[in-house]
Amino acid sequence: MTKPQHHEIVVIGAGICGATIANELLERGKTVCIVDAASSPASACSSHPYAIAHPHIGKGSPRLLRLTRIAFLLAEGRWGAVWNQHGIFQPTKKDKVFDRAEIANYLASIGLDERLAQPLSAVEAKEVCGITQSGVWLARGASLNLFEATNQALKNHDLLTCVWNARITRLENRDGQWLLLNENNVAILSADKLVIAAAMDSKALMSSIGIRVPLKPVRGQLSIFSVDKNDPWVEKLPRVGISGDGYCLPAEQQMDGSYRWIVGSSFDEGEDDLSPRELSDDFNREQARGLVNYAQGKSSGLQKGGNFVGVRCVAGDRLPMMGALLQRPGIYLATALGSRGVLWSALAAKLISAQVLDEDLALLTRFGLAADLVAALAPARFFAGALAAPSALGALASNSKPVFPSAPKTK
Ligand SMILES: Cc1cc2nc3c(=O)[nH]c(=O)nc-3n(C[C@H](O)[C@H](O)[C@H](O)COP(=O)(O)OP(=O)(O)OC[C@H]3O[C@@H](n4cnc5c(N)ncnc54)[C@H](O)[C@@H]3O)c2cc1C
């Protein structure tokens, strides 16, 4: 039998997550092999061309707020030419009264200064964004074509090997190295350090080494609407992105005078069917009415022009899973990016590369990534025993001699 090709570092999955991690390692001078079941990068959820990015400003968990702020700044700094900054407006919830001072205080309390987030009255919002609703203006909010970004991250590089059309079905540890086996049970690659960034398939790969991770699929459909130049909807179309119950991109006028408007997206828990649905387009028409506060807008004005359907991978607590598996040395997991692929991939690139390169994780505090945040992202948060031992979670934030409960059970 031929010996599997050996690499120090192998990444499974050439979506935005695996590609960004691989790119960070390449930039740091490491040799990387990336392997994917498809014949090219970004074939699955990361084929998404219209992903938005902004720091979360809702009243969520304090850790989520801190993490999205850090991740947004990392993503903004990372994507350069493909980062499309158009600003994103977040309207005030319908049951809330706009109070500028209260919102400004809240934004300051979560570390967002005026350059990142600014309260706007309805009159101001009309002027800045073309939307007559009060809310918060995220001037640096942007969208990213995940397909382009993934391909850019994996462009030819002397230190990069890509292995396409190779579905990995099982992992095995032999003599301290990780073997990657295909569907014929043949070990095609081996690695000292293995990054698993295979979205939902990470679950099966982890299970092959005896670890269960709680991941579930959430189908989503984004609608590309076409709006006739004489339709009443035209008056309501935004010049900026909007994020609220659903999201939309700025409407774009086409050569013939009509508008193209991307609105999304459905959130179908537990489903992974990729065929487009009329029902999902109808749902998005409803979201469109809510986003621009136009309850009387006719469905017929939002004509179907296309769509994007994908399957998000989501963890039980809606945070991504990223970090070293201390009970399986040499394995690093980066998955469950949910609806925040842009933000979490940028964060994963910094965190996973620091762990793979065995750096002192205290250095990550220069990005604001403190030990409690590293622990909140760690896959071990789902393993029995880990949460009961705060010292163990603290140790996850350090690369030096981690103290972890011996042989923790997985659930
Ligand atoms: C409708 C919708 C709207 C969204 N909107 C946004 C948004 O506005 N902003 C945002 O940031 N995010 C958004 N997202 C989420 C974003 O698209 C995802 O978080 C992101 O694409 C996930 O990237 P990934 O690399 O983890 O997974 P994927 O892109 O799915 O990549 C996984 C890769 O692993 C490969 N693979 C899988 N199994 C194996 C195996 N066994 N062996 C080898 N290779 C394997 C696959 O071929 C694939 O290339 C949206 C998602 C959807 C569905």
PDBQT file of the ligand as one rigid body, heavy atoms in Angstrom, charges set to zero:
ROOT
HETATM    1  C1  LIG A 501     -29.054  32.133   3.402  1.00  0.00    +0.000 C 
HETATM    2  C2  LIG A 501     -27.779  32.409   4.128  1.00  0.00    +0.000 A 
HETATM    3  C3  LIG A 501     -27.439  33.708   4.434  1.00  0.00    +0.000 A 
HETATM    4  C4  LIG A 501     -26.247  33.981   5.087  1.00  0.00    +0.000 A 
HETATM    5  N1  LIG A 501     -25.902  35.284   5.318  1.00  0.00    +0.000 NA
HETATM    6  C5  LIG A 501     -24.740  35.577   5.902  1.00  0.00    +0.000 A 
HETATM    7  C6  LIG A 501     -24.367  36.922   6.123  1.00  0.00    +0.000 A 
HETATM    8  O1  LIG A 501     -25.080  37.859   5.766  1.00  0.00    +0.000 OA
HETATM    9  N2  LIG A 501     -23.174  37.174   6.730  1.00  0.00    +0.000 N 
HETATM   10  C7  LIG A 501     -22.334  36.169   7.112  1.00  0.00    +0.000 A 
HETATM   11  O2  LIG A 501     -21.262  36.463   7.639  1.00  0.00    +0.000 OA
HETATM   12  N3  LIG A 501     -22.675  34.873   6.915  1.00  0.00    +0.000 NA
HETATM   13  C8  LIG A 501     -23.844  34.568   6.325  1.00  0.00    +0.000 A 
HETATM   14  N4  LIG A 501     -24.189  33.261   6.118  1.00  0.00    +0.000 N 
HETATM   15  C9  LIG A 501     -23.327  32.208   6.685  1.00  0.00    +0.000 C 
HETATM   16  C10 LIG A 501     -22.101  31.874   5.858  1.00  0.00    +0.000 C 
HETATM   17  O3  LIG A 501     -22.465  31.656   4.505  1.00  0.00    +0.000 OA
HETATM   18  C11 LIG A 501     -21.468  30.621   6.479  1.00  0.00    +0.000 C 
HETATM   19  O4  LIG A 501     -21.264  30.842   7.864  1.00  0.00    +0.000 OA
HETATM   20  C12 LIG A 501     -20.120  30.249   5.884  1.00  0.00    +0.000 C 
HETATM   21  O5  LIG A 501     -20.189  30.196   4.477  1.00  0.00    +0.000 OA
HETATM   22  C13 LIG A 501     -19.657  28.899   6.430  1.00  0.00    +0.000 C 
HETATM   23  O6  LIG A 501     -18.367  28.654   5.966  1.00  0.00    +0.000 OA
HETATM   24  P1  LIG A 501     -17.620  27.294   6.274  1.00  0.00    +0.000 P 
HETATM   25  O7  LIG A 501     -16.296  27.399   5.626  1.00  0.00    +0.000 OA
HETATM   26  O8  LIG A 501     -17.700  26.981   7.719  1.00  0.00    +0.000 OA
HETATM   27  O9  LIG A 501     -18.509  26.162   5.578  1.00  0.00    +0.000 OA
HETATM   28  P2  LIG A 501     -18.697  25.782   4.028  1.00  0.00    +0.000 P 
HETATM   29  O10 LIG A 501     -18.668  26.953   3.157  1.00  0.00    +0.000 OA
HETATM   30  O11 LIG A 501     -19.899  24.919   3.976  1.00  0.00    +0.000 OA
HETATM   31  O12 LIG A 501     -17.391  24.943   3.695  1.00  0.00    +0.000 OA
HETATM   32  C14 LIG A 501     -17.181  23.634   4.138  1.00  0.00    +0.000 C 
HETATM   33  C15 LIG A 501     -16.258  22.977   3.125  1.00  0.00    +0.000 C 
HETATM   34  O13 LIG A 501     -15.897  21.699   3.621  1.00  0.00    +0.000 OA
HETATM   35  C16 LIG A 501     -15.947  20.769   2.552  1.00  0.00    +0.000 C 
HETATM   36  N5  LIG A 501     -16.207  19.473   3.149  1.00  0.00    +0.000 N 
HETATM   37  C17 LIG A 501     -17.282  19.138   3.890  1.00  0.00    +0.000 A 
HETATM   38  N6  LIG A 501     -17.153  17.862   4.301  1.00  0.00    +0.000 NA
HETATM   39  C18 LIG A 501     -15.986  17.409   3.830  1.00  0.00    +0.000 A 
HETATM   40  C19 LIG A 501     -15.298  16.159   3.941  1.00  0.00    +0.000 A 
HETATM   41  N7  LIG A 501     -15.816  15.152   4.625  1.00  0.00    +0.000 N 
HETATM   42  N8  LIG A 501     -14.109  16.017   3.319  1.00  0.00    +0.000 NA
HETATM   43  C20 LIG A 501     -13.566  17.056   2.611  1.00  0.00    +0.000 A 
HETATM   44  N9  LIG A 501     -14.185  18.255   2.487  1.00  0.00    +0.000 NA
HETATM   45  C21 LIG A 501     -15.366  18.423   3.089  1.00  0.00    +0.000 A 
HETATM   46  C22 LIG A 501     -17.078  21.254   1.668  1.00  0.00    +0.000 C 
HETATM   47  O14 LIG A 501     -16.943  20.776   0.338  1.00  0.00    +0.000 OA
HETATM   48  C23 LIG A 501     -16.917  22.760   1.767  1.00  0.00    +0.000 C 
HETATM   49  O15 LIG A 501     -16.067  23.262   0.763  1.00  0.00    +0.000 OA
HETATM   50  C24 LIG A 501     -25.384  32.933   5.466  1.00  0.00    +0.000 A 
HETATM   51  C25 LIG A 501     -25.731  31.619   5.176  1.00  0.00    +0.000 A 
HETATM   52  C26 LIG A 501     -26.906  31.356   4.498  1.00  0.00    +0.000 A 
HETATM   53  C27 LIG A 501     -27.261  29.939   4.185  1.00  0.00    +0.000 C 
ENDROOT
TORSDOF 0
